[in-house]
Amino acid sequence: MSQGRPNILIAHGLDDRLLDQVKETAPNADVRVKEREAVAAADTAWADIFFGWPPRRFLKEARGLSWIHLPSAGADGYTDPELYAHSNVILTNSSGVYGIPMAEHAFALMLTFSRTIYRYLPFQQEKRWEKLPDSHELFGKKIGILGLGDIGTQIALRAKAFGMEVWGYKRRMTDKPSCVDHLVSGPSGLRELLAASDYVVIALPLTRETKKLIGAQELSLMQPHAVLINIGRGPIVDEQALIDALKAGHLAGAGLDVFEEEPLPPTSPLWEMPNVIITPHSGGVTPEANRRITEIFCHNLKLWLDGRKDEMKNIVDLQAGY
């Protein structure tokens, strides 16, 4: 492979317009398009550049692979250097793409609870005209946001527009963003946020530090009327502890877009819990997000072709995990 004639494997659902954008960026490249589930070991061995989520079991044999671009903001599962055939593989992600759709999704889930829409939907099926007395406003409520990256910041901006009191949690204390009323960090700060919040929204990446960050003890600190929203990663929450808290009435509800195991198994009690809203890891799935993902990839592709790899954006720190 010459620098100007790479083998590019695209295993992410791009429409024809976005595929043309990639081909125009690298007109001499050999571009192969595959369904994610159809990617074989021979495909990863052929590729110099992989746009998508390559099957991890094939990576040690992918000796020609130079660069992986993940369509996700998170890089969990791909940050172990031992996965790769050689140590100089560049890993980039799509951080910065999902702030808008994920923030909107978080508010869709919160509003479904606050306006009791989740309870009205069965009424519609029953053609039942009955007003519930327990709808409430988001205005004046406290929202605790775990993680203040692009997604968390977009949630905070919208929360201020709704007139909410915004609490933000960061693993490492920095200057407080203007859209955040109270910024906390560390274990004591997390406990303070959980106890204060009417809504807790998880927008953290999955790392060694965040796995099972929210367990039985943390859930017990939340108010009985509070709602947990997880749009980050499933393993950040101890799922069994969450189920137990919901069953016991220690938590009013949960809006979940991510789970410890995906797809969520049919045997999971979460499916049938009346105070749980489930979406299938779809919070960031929009045509607009796909366009932004492709823009990041093409920006980096130009730099890669020019031999300016150190200038590529969204390079993942394999040690930090994001």
C-alpha positions, -999 to +999 in steps of 0.1 A: +000+000+000+013+035-009+003+064+013-021+077-014-037+043-022-050+029+010-075+000+014-104+015+033-130-008+048-163+009+058-185-012+081-209+016+092-242+025+076-234+054+053-258+065+026-246+070-010-239+107-005-217+101+025-199+072+007-192+096-022-177+121+003-152+095+015-143+085-021-139+121-031-115+127-002-094+097-012-100+092-050-072+067-054-083+045-025-097+010-027-130+013-008-148-018+004-182-016+021-195-044+044-223-048+068-209-048+104-221-083+111-205-096+078-169-084+085-145-114+083-109-119+093-099-115+057-115-080+056-095-067+086-064-083+072-070-065+039-077-031+054-053-002+061-081+019+074-112+006+092-142+029+095-166+012+120-162-012+149-139-040+138-144-074+154-119-074+182-111-111+177-095-103+143-073-074+153-042-093+164-040-107+129-046-074+111-010-066+105-016-040+079-041-020+099-029+016+104-060+034+116-094+026+131-121+053+132-149+044+156-184+059+149-190+061+186-178+087+211-168+060+235-138+038+228-144+011+254-134-023+242-107-009+218-082+007+242-062-024+252-029-022+232-027-060+234-056-062+209-034-050+180-008-067+159+015-037+162+017-008+186+014+021+162-023+017+152-041+050+155-075+049+172-099+078+167-134+083+179-164+104+170-164+126+201-182+159+195-208+143+173-234+132+198-240+162+221-271+174+204-290+141+197-280+126+231-290+157+250-324+157+232-328+120+240-320+126+276-347+152+278-372+130+259-368+104+286-370+130+314-401+146+300-417+112+295-414+107+333-422+143+344-454+145+322-463+109+330-464+101+293-451+066+301-483+060+321-506+076+295-494+054+266-513+023+279-544+045+284-543+053+247-543+015+239-573+011+262-591+042+248-592+053+284-598+091+292-583+097+326-561+125+339-533+116+363-526+139+392-489+134+395-474+151+364-449+178+373-427+204+357-390+202+351-388+239+360-371+244+394-360+207+396-324+197+403-306+177+376-273+160+383-252+153+353-224+127+355-198+137+329-194+172+314-179+164+281-197+174+249-229+154+257-230+165+294-225+201+285-253+200+259-276+185+285-266+213+310-273+240+285-308+226+278-314+221+315-307+258+322-332+267+294-358+246+312-351+265+344-335+236+362-308+238+389-278+221+373-253+200+392-223+186+374-199+158+383-164+155+369-138+130+379-113+158+380-122+193+392-118+220+366-132+255+361-170+255+364-189+259+331-213+289+331-243+265+325-236+246+357-247+259+391-228+234+413-197+215+402-185+185+423-159+158+419-146+128+438-166+103+459-179+129+483-190+151+455-208+122+438-227+114+470-237+150+474-250+152+438-270+119+441-286+130+473-296+164+459-309+155+424-344+149+412-330+136+379-295+120+375-282+117+340-252+095+333-231+108+303-197+093+312-174+071+291-168+036+303-133+033+318-117+013+346-127+043+369-164+044+359-173+007+357-199+000+384-196+036+395-233+035+404-241+006+427-265-003+455-248+022+479-250+051+454-286+043+444-296+043+481-285+079+483-310+090+457-344+104+467-374+080+463-390+104+438-358+106+417-353+092+382-321+078+368-313+083+331-284+064+316-272+074+281-235+067+288-226+030+290-245+002+306-217-012+328-214+022+346-245+011+366-248-022+385-279-034+367-291-058+394-287-032+420-308-008+399-335-035+394-336-041+432-339-003+439-368+001+414-386-029+428-382-017+463-395+017+455-362+034+465-362+050+430-392+064+410-380+053+376-352+048+351-348+058+315-322+035+299-306+036+265-276+014+274-272-019+293-247-043+307-255-067+280-267-056+245-291-065+231-309-066+264-318-102+270-355-111+268-352-125+303-342-092+319-368-080+344-363-044+330-385-052+300-417-056+321-411-029+348-438-002+345-414+025+358-386+018+332-383+032+297-361+013+274-345+025+241-321+002+222-289+022+224-304+045+198-300+079+215-274+091+191-288+075+159-297+104+136-289+113+100-273+145+113-250+125+135-239+102+107-230+133+086-209+147+115-191+113+119-182+113+082-170+148+084-146+139+112-134+108+093-128+127+060-110+155+079-086+130+094-084+110+061-069+141+044-044+144+071-036+107+070-030+109+033-008+139+037+014+121+063+002+145+090-011+118+114-001+137+145-026+164+136-056+141+134-084+150+157-101+127+183-071+105+188-079+082+217-054+079+246-052+041+250-040+045+286-068+069+297-094+050+277-109+080+259 
